[in-house]
Amino acid sequence: MLESYSAMAGQFFGLVSLLLCLLAFASRQDERLMVLLIGANVAFALQFLCFASWTAAALTVLVIVRIALARRYPGHPGVMVGVLAASGLAALLTWQGWADLPAVVAMVLGTVSMFLLRGIPMRIFLGLAALAWMLSHALVGAVGGTVAEALVVITNAITIWRLARARRRHAEVFEPMSPAESADSRTGP
């Protein structure tokens, strides 16, 4: 009986995370987006706890920390290595079997993308991370979490397509300047 309540609670938190993800990606304000994503990750962590997926739960808590650190220290390899080390330790302490691997892969891909990449490459890595999280949700039977990650994958793919299209249409904006052009633009005519 307790298992059925735990499974129902897990599905509930998965649906809460789905709702929060939808609200987050509909938001046009970056700060609101981040707050809602943190809330969605809290719901994901609770969902994984209800399904006794300890590695995914621990790594989801670290995702919340990673979001804050990546915003404060973008491009900082030392902080990234610290997040990866904490993730590795958490995975080592909570590992139950190969079903935990997608969460570990997702954490590594998401961490590298948030700290080291920008633009389309970052979104490709985040899309791959979302696919790995989607598999992690599916392996525990979390409907809301699986659908939420599928929406992240679809939204991300559309954004990548839009960025690539804008790059093709406005190539002059996206092309880097040569060092001489850059110096000329700073000094004027």
N, C-alpha and C positions, 0 to 999 in steps of 0.2 A: 504494500500500500504506500509506503514512504517513497519507493521508487517512482510510482505514478505521480505523486505530488511533486517530486523533484523534476520529473520530465515535464510536467505541466508548467512549473515555474520556469524551467529552461526555455520552453516555447514562448512563454509570456515575455521574458527578457529579450529573446530573439526578435519578437515582434516590436517591442519598445525600441530596440536598436534600429530596426528597419524604419520606423516612424522618424526617429531622430536623424537618421541618415538622409531621408527624403527632405526633411526640414532644412538640414545643413546644406545640401546641394542646391536647394531652391533659394537660399539666402544670397543676397548680393553684398552683404557686409562680411568682410574677412573675419572680424572679431567674433561675430555671431556664428559664423561657420565653424571656427575653432572650438568655441564653447559647446556647440551642438555635437561636434565630432568627439570631443572629450566625453560628453554625456553618453553618446552611442557606444564608445569603448568601455565605459563603466558597465553599461547594460550587456555588452558582449562578454565582459569578464564574469559577470554574475551568471550569464547563460552557460558559459563553459564550466563554472563551478557547479551549477545544478546538474550538468551532465558528467561530472567527475572527470573532466578533461583538464587535468592540473597544469600541464605544460602550456596549453593554449590560454588558460586563465592567467597564469603568471606572465606570459609574454604580452597578453593584452593590457595588463596593468603597466608593463614597461612601455607599451606603445604610447600611453598617456604621457609618461615621463619623456619619451622620445620626441613627441610633438612639441612639448614646451622647450626642450633643449635645442631642437633643430631650429626653432624660431629665434631663440636667443643667440645661438652659436652656429649660424649657417656656414658651411664649408670648413668647419673645424675638425680636422681628422682625429685629434686627441679625444674630443668629446664623443665622436662616432665610435672610436675603438672602445671607450668606456661603456657605451650603450651595448655594443656587441659583446663585450666581456660579461656584462651583467646578464645579458640574454642567454649567453652560453652557460653561465652558472645556473641560472633559473631552469634552463632546459635539462641540465645535468641532474639537478636535484629533484625534478618532477617527472622525469622521463618514465613513461609506462610501456612504450612500444613504438613500432613504426608508424602508427596512426598519429603520433605527435610530430612527425617530420614536416608535414605541410606548414604547421605553425612556425617551426624554426626557419624554414625556407622563406616564409612570408616576412618574418621579422628581419632577417638579413637583407632581403631585397628592399624592403621599406626603409630600413635604416641607411643603407648605402645611397638610395635615391634621395632621401630627404637631406642628407648632409653633403653629398658630393655632386649631385646632378641638378640641372635646371631644364625647363622647357620640355620638349618632346622626349629626350632621353629619360628625364625624371618620371614623366607620365608613363612611359613604357615599363619602367621598373615597378612603379606603383601599380600598374595594371597587372603585371605578373604576380606581385605580392597579393593583390586582391583575388586573383585566381587561386593562389595557394590557400589564402584564408577561406575562400569559398569551399575548397575541398575539405579543409579542417572542420568547417561548420557541417558540411554534408556527412562527414564520417561520424559525427556525434548525433546526427539526426535533427539538427536545428533548422527548422524551415525558415523562420524569420531571418536568421543570420545568413543562411545560404542565399536567400532572395536579396538581402541588403548588399552582399558582396557582388552578386550578379549585376545589380543596378550600378554599383561603383565601376565595375568592368565596362559596362555599356556606356555610362557617362564619360568615363575616361577615354574610351575609344572614339567617341564623338568629338571630344575636346582635342585629341591628337589629330583627327581628320581636319578639324577646323583650323588648327595651328598650321598644319602642313599646307592647307589650301591658302591660308593668308600668306605663308612664306612664298608660295609660288606666285601669287598675285602681286605681291609687294616685295619682290626679291631685293630691291635696293635698300629697303629698310632693314632687312635681316642680314645683309652681307656686311662682314666686318670691314672697317676701314684699314687701309694700309697705314703703317707707322707715319709715313709722310703726310697722308691726308689727315690723320688724327692730329698731328702737330700743326698743320695749316688751320684746322678748324678751331684750335685753341688760341692761336696767335692772331687770327683774322687776316684780311687782305694786305 
